[in-house]
Amino acid sequence: MSDLLPRRTPRALAILLVALLLCAPPFYLDVFWLRIGLFAMAAATGAVGLGLLTGTAGQLSLGHSFFLAIGAYGYTWLAGEEPGAGLPTALALVAAVVLAGLAGGLFSPVAGRVRGVYLGVATLALVFLGHHILVSAEPVTGGFNGLSVPPLSAGSFTFDASGPELVVLGVPFGAEERLWYLCLALFAFTWFTARGLLRSRAGRALKALRDSETAAAVMGVPVARYRAGAFVLSSMYAGLAGVLLALAFRRVVPDYFGLALSVDYLAMIVIGGLGSVAGATAGAVFVTALPLLMTRYADRLPFVATPGSAGDALGPTEASRYLYGAAVVLILIFAPDGLSGLPHRLRARIRIRRRPAEDPTSATTAVRVKEPTP
């Protein structure tokens, strides 16, 4: 036991240090940076789920935005009064995640029997079907105008500025500051559950499935069941991400949950690294923060027009899509393991450079030549 303590202590200290750093931003950053963090944590939650499905199980999905919409609209309707079910907001959050999982379960027979590009095409139909339902079911979804999102509350405490004034260490906590810790707690739950799954027997089975279905089946892995299970789990993570996005945006509209959002999530996991929880998080932060930062600093960037300016100049949103599209191409060519593999590559190069050159005359490298017999 004493031999294990030195190994676990640095890891525990690192986790504690990261937790303290992530708890500090509400005390030092303004609302703009906090909102970037909220969107990034929500996107990272959904990207982790898609990473489990695509990177670990090897199943391509273009319908991730459909399950995000189910989570966002599910929470908004279940927690809303008119229209809505009027449930307690905490219960509505859990129910929205379960609802997204049920939707994934309804599609799981297809996910269990179809693979690769064919599954991608099948899930693509969900995006268009979902958008049509969101626009047409106006009494439930609000149509094109969408719905206002009820703030989450726990007892008398609300995660917005409408509740009693809250001041912590001299810093007034508004909606963004309160939502920060909610999103951080739910993302930490996502991180540790996904990491635990990858290290479990089910995670090893999903990796075997990705590498070779025939070999996995020979080893006794029920292929269709694990495929369907991965799809349901990914849908639930997407539903939770949809709830967090709805709380951060405070309004849900159908046009946000389109095909472009699904492509954004694919870019997140490719840039970050397929099959890596940390990589999915890094890719989500990059793809989410880039357009927001380019919008704020558009007047200082060349070839980028400020939002609302006349002419055919390139806007910040379009420019950011070009940039992370180029990032996807560069990652696929030069770093197929994504951002998550960069530390390993750097350590390997440093190790090679520090390795001393071998002396060909030393005893360890000299080759003994047998003398020919006369």
C-alpha positions as CSV (number, residue, x, y, z in Angstrom):
1,M,0.0,0.0,0.0
2,S,2.8,2.4,0.8
3,D,4.3,1.8,-2.7
4,L,1.0,3.1,-4.2
5,L,0.8,6.3,-2.3
6,P,3.7,8.1,-4.1
7,R,2.0,7.3,-7.4
8,R,-1.5,8.4,-6.4
9,T,-0.5,11.6,-4.5
10,P,0.7,13.6,-7.5
11,R,-2.4,12.6,-9.5
12,A,-4.7,13.6,-6.6
13,L,-2.8,16.9,-6.2
14,A,-3.1,17.6,-9.9
15,I,-6.9,17.0,-9.8
16,L,-7.2,19.2,-6.8
17,L,-5.2,22.0,-8.5
18,V,-7.3,21.8,-11.7
19,A,-10.5,21.9,-9.6
20,L,-9.4,25.0,-7.8
21,L,-8.4,26.7,-11.0
22,L,-11.8,25.9,-12.6
23,C,-13.6,27.3,-9.6
24,A,-11.7,30.6,-9.7
25,P,-13.0,32.3,-13.0
26,P,-16.3,33.7,-11.6
27,F,-14.2,35.8,-9.2
28,Y,-11.9,37.3,-11.8
29,L,-13.4,37.2,-15.3
30,D,-16.2,39.3,-16.8
31,V,-19.4,38.0,-18.3
32,F,-18.0,37.5,-21.8
33,W,-15.4,35.0,-20.8
34,L,-17.8,33.3,-18.4
35,R,-20.3,32.8,-21.3
36,I,-17.5,31.3,-23.4
37,G,-16.8,28.9,-20.6
38,L,-20.4,27.9,-20.2
39,F,-20.8,27.2,-23.9
40,A,-17.5,25.3,-24.0
41,M,-18.5,23.1,-21.0
42,A,-21.9,22.4,-22.6
43,A,-20.3,21.5,-25.9
44,A,-17.6,19.4,-24.2
45,T,-20.4,17.3,-22.6
46,G,-21.9,16.5,-25.9
47,A,-18.5,16.0,-27.6
48,V,-17.6,13.4,-25.0
49,G,-20.7,11.5,-25.8
50,L,-20.1,11.6,-29.6
51,G,-16.5,10.6,-28.9
52,L,-17.6,7.5,-27.1
53,L,-19.8,6.6,-30.1
54,T,-17.5,7.5,-33.0
55,G,-14.0,7.4,-31.5
56,T,-14.5,4.4,-29.2
57,A,-17.2,2.3,-30.8
58,G,-16.4,3.3,-34.3
59,Q,-19.9,4.4,-35.2
60,L,-20.4,7.5,-37.4
61,S,-23.3,9.7,-36.4
62,L,-24.5,12.9,-38.1
63,G,-27.6,13.2,-36.0
64,H,-26.0,14.5,-32.7
65,S,-27.8,17.8,-33.0
66,F,-31.2,16.0,-33.0
67,F,-30.5,14.6,-29.5
68,L,-29.2,18.0,-28.3
69,A,-32.5,19.5,-29.4
70,I,-34.4,16.8,-27.5
71,G,-32.6,17.7,-24.3
72,A,-33.0,21.4,-24.8
73,Y,-36.6,21.4,-25.8
74,G,-37.4,18.6,-23.4
75,Y,-36.2,20.6,-20.4
76,T,-37.8,23.8,-21.6
77,W,-41.2,22.2,-22.1
78,L,-41.2,20.0,-19.0
79,A,-40.1,22.9,-16.8
80,G,-42.3,25.5,-18.5
81,E,-45.7,26.6,-17.3
82,E,-47.4,27.7,-20.5
83,P,-46.9,25.7,-22.6
84,G,-45.3,23.0,-20.5
85,A,-45.8,20.4,-17.9
86,G,-44.7,22.6,-15.0
87,L,-42.4,20.0,-13.4
88,P,-39.7,21.1,-10.9
89,T,-36.8,22.2,-12.9
90,A,-34.3,19.7,-11.4
91,L,-36.7,16.9,-12.2
92,A,-37.2,18.3,-15.7
93,L,-33.4,18.2,-16.2
94,V,-33.2,14.6,-15.4
95,A,-36.3,13.8,-17.4
96,A,-34.9,15.6,-20.5
97,V,-31.8,13.5,-20.3
98,V,-33.8,10.3,-20.0
99,L,-36.0,11.5,-22.9
100,A,-33.0,11.9,-25.1
101,G,-31.9,8.4,-24.1
102,L,-35.3,7.0,-25.0
103,A,-35.1,8.6,-28.4
104,G,-31.7,7.0,-28.9
105,G,-33.2,3.7,-27.7
106,L,-35.9,3.9,-30.4
107,F,-33.2,4.4,-33.0
108,S,-30.9,1.8,-31.5
109,P,-32.2,-1.2,-33.5
110,V,-30.9,0.7,-36.6
111,A,-27.6,1.6,-34.8
112,G,-27.2,-2.0,-33.8
113,R,-27.4,-3.3,-37.4
114,V,-26.0,-0.5,-39.5
115,R,-22.4,0.7,-39.5
116,G,-20.1,3.3,-41.0
117,V,-21.3,5.6,-43.7
118,Y,-24.7,3.9,-43.8
119,L,-25.3,4.8,-40.1
120,G,-24.2,8.4,-40.8
121,V,-26.8,8.7,-43.6
122,A,-29.5,7.2,-41.4
123,T,-28.7,9.6,-38.6
124,L,-28.7,12.5,-41.0
125,A,-32.4,11.9,-41.6
126,L,-32.9,12.5,-37.9
127,V,-31.6,16.1,-38.2
128,F,-34.1,17.0,-41.0
129,L,-37.0,15.2,-39.2
130,G,-36.2,16.9,-36.0
131,H,-36.1,20.4,-37.6
132,H,-39.4,19.7,-39.3
133,I,-41.0,18.7,-36.0
134,L,-39.6,21.7,-34.1
135,V,-41.0,24.1,-36.7
136,S,-44.3,22.4,-37.2
137,A,-45.3,21.6,-33.6
138,E,-45.8,25.2,-32.7
139,P,-48.0,24.7,-29.6
140,V,-45.2,22.7,-28.0
141,T,-42.0,24.1,-29.5
142,G,-43.0,27.7,-30.2
143,G,-42.3,27.3,-34.0
144,F,-39.6,29.5,-35.6
145,N,-39.6,31.8,-32.6
146,G,-38.7,29.1,-30.1
147,L,-39.3,29.2,-26.4
148,S,-37.8,31.0,-23.4
149,V,-36.0,28.6,-21.1
150,P,-37.1,28.5,-17.4
151,P,-34.1,29.0,-15.0
152,L,-33.0,26.0,-13.1
153,S,-33.7,26.2,-9.3
154,A,-32.9,24.0,-6.3
155,G,-35.3,24.9,-3.5
156,S,-35.3,28.7,-3.1
157,F,-31.9,29.0,-5.0
158,T,-32.2,29.9,-8.7
159,F,-29.4,29.7,-11.2
160,D,-30.1,33.2,-12.6
161,A,-30.2,36.8,-11.5
162,S,-34.0,36.8,-10.7
163,G,-33.5,35.2,-7.3
164,P,-32.2,36.9,-4.1
165,E,-29.0,38.8,-4.5
166,L,-25.9,36.6,-3.8
167,V,-22.5,38.0,-3.0
168,V,-19.5,35.7,-2.4
169,L,-16.2,37.2,-1.2
170,G,-17.4,40.6,-2.3
171,V,-18.2,39.4,-5.8
172,P,-21.9,39.7,-6.9
173,F,-23.0,36.4,-8.4
174,G,-25.4,36.8,-11.4
175,A,-26.7,34.2,-13.8
176,E,-23.4,33.4,-15.4
177,E,-21.5,33.0,-12.1
178,R,-24.2,30.7,-10.7
179,L,-24.5,28.7,-13.9
180,W,-20.7,28.3,-14.0
181,Y,-20.6,26.0,-11.0
182,L,-23.7,24.0,-12.2
183,C,-22.1,23.4,-15.6
184,L,-18.8,22.6,-14.0
185,A,-20.3,20.0,-11.7
186,L,-22.3,18.3,-14.5
187,F,-19.2,18.3,-16.8
188,A,-17.1,16.8,-14.0
189,F,-19.8,14.1,-13.8
190,T,-19.6,13.6,-17.5
191,W,-15.8,13.4,-17.5
192,F,-15.4,10.8,-14.7
193,T,-18.3,8.6,-15.9
194,A,-16.9,8.6,-19.4
195,R,-13.3,7.8,-18.2
196,G,-14.7,5.1,-16.0
197,L,-16.5,3.6,-18.9
198,L,-13.4,3.6,-21.1
199,R,-11.5,1.7,-18.4
200,S,-14.2,-0.8,-17.7
201,R,-15.0,-4.1,-19.4
202,A,-17.6,-2.4,-21.6
203,G,-15.1,0.1,-22.8
204,R,-12.7,-2.6,-23.8
205,A,-15.5,-4.3,-25.6
206,L,-16.3,-1.2,-27.5
207,K,-12.7,-0.7,-28.5
208,A,-12.5,-4.3,-29.7
209,L,-15.7,-3.7,-31.7
210,R,-14.1,-0.6,-33.3
211,D,-10.9,-2.5,-34.3
212,S,-12.5,-5.7,-35.6
213,E,-16.1,-6.7,-35.3
214,T,-15.3,-10.3,-36.3
215,A,-12.6,-10.6,-33.6
216,A,-14.9,-9.0,-31.0
217,A,-17.7,-11.5,-31.9
218,V,-15.3,-14.4,-31.6
219,M,-14.3,-13.2,-28.1
220,G,-18.0,-13.3,-27.1
221,V,-18.9,-9.6,-27.4
222,P,-22.6,-9.1,-28.4
223,V,-22.0,-6.8,-31.3
224,A,-25.5,-5.4,-31.9
225,R,-26.2,-4.9,-28.2
226,Y,-23.0,-3.0,-27.6
227,R,-23.5,-0.8,-30.7
228,A,-27.1,0.0,-29.5
229,G,-25.9,0.7,-26.0
230,A,-23.2,3.1,-27.2
231,F,-25.8,4.9,-29.2
232,V,-28.1,5.3,-26.3
233,L,-25.4,6.5,-24.0
234,S,-24.2,9.0,-26.5
235,S,-27.8,10.3,-26.9
236,M,-28.0,10.8,-23.1
237,Y,-24.8,12.8,-23.0
238,A,-26.1,14.9,-25.9
239,G,-29.4,15.4,-24.1
240,L,-27.5,16.7,-21.0
241,A,-25.5,19.0,-23.3
242,G,-28.7,20.3,-24.8
243,V,-30.0,21.2,-21.4
244,L,-26.8,23.1,-20.5
245,L,-26.9,25.0,-23.8
246,A,-30.6,25.9,-23.2
247,L,-29.8,27.2,-19.8
248,A,-26.8,29.2,-21.1
249,F,-28.6,30.7,-24.1
250,R,-31.9,31.2,-22.2
251,R,-33.9,30.6,-25.4
252,V,-34.1,27.7,-27.8
253,V,-34.9,28.1,-31.5
254,P,-35.1,25.3,-34.2
255,D,-32.5,26.8,-36.5
256,Y,-29.7,26.3,-34.0
257,F,-30.1,22.5,-34.0
258,G,-29.3,21.9,-37.6
259,L,-26.8,20.0,-39.7
260,A,-24.1,22.6,-39.1
261,L,-24.2,21.8,-35.3
262,S,-23.7,18.1,-36.0
263,V,-20.7,18.9,-38.2
264,D,-19.3,21.2,-35.5
265,Y,-19.4,18.3,-33.0
266,L,-17.6,16.0,-35.5
267,A,-15.0,18.6,-35.9
268,M,-14.6,18.8,-32.1
269,I,-13.8,15.1,-31.7
270,V,-11.5,15.0,-34.8
271,I,-9.5,18.0,-33.7
272,G,-9.3,16.8,-30.1
273,G,-8.6,13.2,-30.9
274,L,-11.0,10.3,-31.5
275,G,-11.6,8.1,-28.4
276,S,-10.2,10.5,-25.9
277,V,-12.2,12.3,-23.3
278,A,-9.6,15.0,-22.8
279,G,-9.3,15.4,-26.6
280,A,-13.0,15.8,-27.0
281,T,-12.9,18.5,-24.3
282,A,-10.0,20.3,-26.0
283,G,-11.7,20.2,-29.4
284,A,-15.0,21.5,-27.9
285,V,-13.2,24.4,-26.3
286,F,-11.4,25.3,-29.6
287,V,-14.5,25.0,-31.9
288,T,-16.8,26.9,-29.4
289,A,-14.4,29.7,-28.4
290,L,-13.1,30.5,-31.9
291,P,-16.2,32.2,-33.4
292,L,-16.9,34.1,-30.2
293,L,-13.4,35.4,-30.0
294,M,-13.3,36.3,-33.7
295,T,-16.6,38.2,-33.3
296,R,-15.3,40.2,-30.3
297,Y,-12.0,41.1,-32.0
298,A,-13.2,41.3,-35.6
299,D,-12.2,44.9,-35.9
300,R,-8.6,43.9,-35.1
301,L,-8.4,41.0,-37.5
302,P,-7.4,41.2,-41.2
303,F,-9.9,40.1,-43.8
304,V,-12.7,39.7,-41.2
305,A,-15.6,42.1,-41.2
306,T,-17.4,43.2,-38.0
307,P,-20.9,41.7,-37.5
308,G,-23.6,43.7,-39.3
309,S,-21.2,45.5,-41.7
310,A,-22.3,45.9,-45.3
311,G,-20.6,44.3,-48.2
312,D,-19.4,40.8,-49.1
313,A,-16.6,40.6,-46.6
314,L,-16.1,37.5,-44.6
315,G,-17.9,37.5,-41.3
316,P,-16.5,36.1,-38.0
317,T,-18.7,33.0,-38.0
318,E,-17.8,32.0,-41.6
319,A,-14.1,32.8,-41.0
320,S,-14.0,30.6,-37.9
321,R,-15.6,27.7,-39.8
322,Y,-12.9,28.0,-42.5
323,L,-10.2,28.0,-39.8
324,Y,-11.3,24.9,-37.9
325,G,-12.1,23.2,-41.2
326,A,-8.4,23.8,-42.1
327,A,-7.5,22.6,-38.6
328,V,-9.3,19.3,-39.3
329,V,-7.4,18.8,-42.5
330,L,-4.0,19.6,-40.8
331,I,-4.9,17.2,-37.9
332,L,-5.8,14.4,-40.2
333,I,-2.5,14.8,-42.2
334,F,0.1,15.6,-39.5
335,A,-1.5,14.5,-36.2
336,P,-4.1,11.8,-36.6
337,D,-4.4,11.3,-32.9
338,G,-5.5,15.0,-32.5
339,L,-4.7,17.5,-29.8
340,S,-4.8,14.7,-27.1
341,G,-1.8,13.0,-28.8
342,L,0.4,16.1,-28.9
343,P,1.8,15.7,-25.3
344,H,2.8,12.1,-26.1
345,R,4.5,13.2,-29.3
346,L,6.4,16.0,-27.6
347,R,7.6,13.6,-24.8
348,A,8.7,11.1,-27.4
349,R,10.7,13.7,-29.3
350,I,12.3,15.1,-26.1
351,R,13.2,11.5,-25.1
352,I,14.8,10.8,-28.4
353,R,16.9,14.1,-28.3
354,R,18.0,13.4,-24.7
355,R,19.1,9.9,-25.5
356,P,23.0,9.8,-25.8
357,A,24.5,8.8,-29.0
358,E,25.8,5.3,-29.0
359,D,29.5,4.7,-29.3
360,P,30.2,2.1,-31.9
361,T,33.4,1.1,-30.2
362,S,31.8,0.6,-26.8
363,A,31.4,-2.8,-25.3
364,T,27.6,-2.6,-25.5
365,T,27.6,-2.0,-29.3
366,A,30.7,-3.7,-30.5
367,V,30.1,-6.7,-32.7
368,R,32.4,-9.6,-32.2
369,V,33.5,-11.0,-35.5
370,K,34.4,-14.7,-35.6
371,E,37.8,-15.3,-37.2
372,P,37.7,-17.6,-40.2
373,T,39.3,-21.0,-39.6
374,P,42.3,-21.8,-41.8
